[in-house]
Amino acid sequence: MSLHARSIAIHPSLVGAAERLAARTGVLHSSAETTFAGFGTLTPISLSSLHEHRAPSAAHELLSSIMGDDERPVRCHLALPFDPCAPGSCVLPSLQVTAGPDHALLTAIGPPGELDQLLNAAVHQLEHVEGADRRPVMVASLREVPTAEDYAAMVSKALGAIEAHTVSKVVLARSIELRAERSLDPAAVSERMAEREPACVRYAVPLEEHGRLVGASPELLLSITGSMARSHPLAGTLPIDAADDDPSSLLRSAKDLDEHRLMVEELAAMMGALLVDMDVPDGPSVVTLRSVAHLGTLLSGRLPLGPGSVEPLDLLQAMLPTPAVGGVPQAPSLSLIAELEGARRDYFAGCLGWFDQAGDAEFVLAIRGAALRDTHSIIRAGAGIVADSDPRGEAAETRSKLASVIETVAPASSSMLSRP
């Protein structure tokens, strides 16, 4: 059966409703400037591993076969876990809302004779989406895995591997397991994330057993517009706990500059193997969020055209797992992460985003998020460990990152976290 796409303009007030609906049941990729909300039927495209190439090829074939009534491209959503060999998710939403400063469009994808009915039903659905449940959330239990003290001990073990020259940098994570006294509304969590970190990209994807992964990522892994590719990796962090904390001090921190340099060199080499006209700035700038500040460097290059051309998802594959959340060198750092952390990261530190018929794409790192399932939530955060790292300082960094997310899941409960 051939698929067609048709788009209509919708009132901007319905964009927020689409975001709430996508946060609860679909896929969401939204910043302060642009929104992509996919809902309706999420047609899966077989994907066992990005390295097998089958899913990207199948997705591109499916996208190219869709006949459109206008030139607006249709998007697929791709979510990949941290482990490159673990299965991910690639879906085509039958209903898509895309919005920017000067437009808000609803697109329906389906058999040509059903598009008007799909659009009318979708508008009606958006007009009746329930508001976010912003009632106070009481926490029944909260468990840290590991505690701040045990995490500091884990960092000390990583420093031993660095001293032995096994790795130069490794990112170690820990988690919070939180149970609330009532069901958590993914739309409410997403809205609080937008209010707390408006400069971040909000995301939402389905998990197994009716769970949802909801987050607000500060880190652009890859965007492609036309032939231009960009990445804005972050490494080097300063918790902002008081009004007199100076984010610019990161530019004078030898430890943070070294952590950032190792990550940029590795990622620039990964990108440079496939791109031309690479631009790598001489030094980083400071990216300031509500609870932390980071060092960031904007990397850019062009996809080569003609013979030997590079597909967007080929570039994405070459960049994963990114050293921003893995380490340097890649293989021994991934082995060290598995040894010290024990539990699988699943989608934490993986990537999420969209790609379209035109070849454009945008992916962010799946960090600063919460895996929600009814009353339960799992929140993870990591820190980059280098030779000059202080175990207690790295534990404090993860505490700041965890607290930022906890405040969006169950406001006023971050005080329950232990201190290193």
Buried (B, 14 or more C-beta within 10 A) or exposed (E): EEBBBBBBEBEEEBBBBBBBBBBBBBBBBBBEEBBBBBBBBBBEBEBEBBEEEBBBEBBBEBBEEBEBEEEBBBBBBBBBBBBBEBEBBBBBBBBBBBBEEEEBBBBBBBEBEEBEEBBEBBBEBBEEBEEBBEEEBEBEEBEBBBBBBBBBEBBBBBBEBBEEEBBBBBBBBBBBBBBBEEEBBBBBBBBBBBEBBEEBBBBBBBBEEEBBBBBBBBBBBBBBEEBBBBBBBBBBBBBBEEEEEEBEEBBEBEBBBBBBBBBBBBBBEBBBEBBEEBEBEEEBBBBBBBBBBBBBBBBBBBBBEEEEEBBBBBBBBBBBBBBBBBBBBBEBBBBBBEEBBEEEBBBBBBBBBBBBBBBBBBBBBBBBBBBBBEBBBBBBBBBBBBEBBBBBBBBBBBBBBBBBBBBBBBEEBBEBBEEB
